[in-house]
Amino acid sequence: LNSFACPSRRSSGRSSPPPSAPRARVDRVAVPESARPASMADGDEPPQRVEIEAGGDTSAATFTLHNEDHTIGNSLRYVLNKDPQVSFVGYSVPHPSEPKMNLRIQTVGPSATTVLHGALGTLYEITAHTKETFERALEDFKAKQER
């Protein structure tokens, strides 16, 4: 994860395992029923959207988000960098023709999964506020145009 890597403002005193260290666990998170494509037949297995690669320590993990790109990567990196529990966050898109994004998170306490979940919630709130603000401004603009 060398592109767009952002080290934290403070060091946790721990070092990360070398890049050649074996991965201890890979979890897969399934797509919820409501997010399945309409073309998917009943009984078909939904595509995996997130893969989690974690070592022996839950405070560090690499998440692979499928069918995502710099839009969500940079937004998540920004929100996670604001969290004082995050010691490192970085993301990369391996290749423009590969529809996936890798997100590396290291924390100083809670699990990386918990911190990512919180950041996704924060990002959702930010986008909902932005949408509401835009829609109000659009209504005001249209009302002024009608006068």
Protein Blocks (a to p, Z undefined) as FASTA:
>chain_A
ZZhpacdfbdehiacddfklccfbdcdddddfklpcfklcghiacddfbdcdddfblkbc
cdddehiafklmmmmmmmmmmpmkbmbdcdddfbfklccdddddddfkbafklmmmmmmm
mmmmmmmmmmmmmmmmmmmmmmmmmZZ
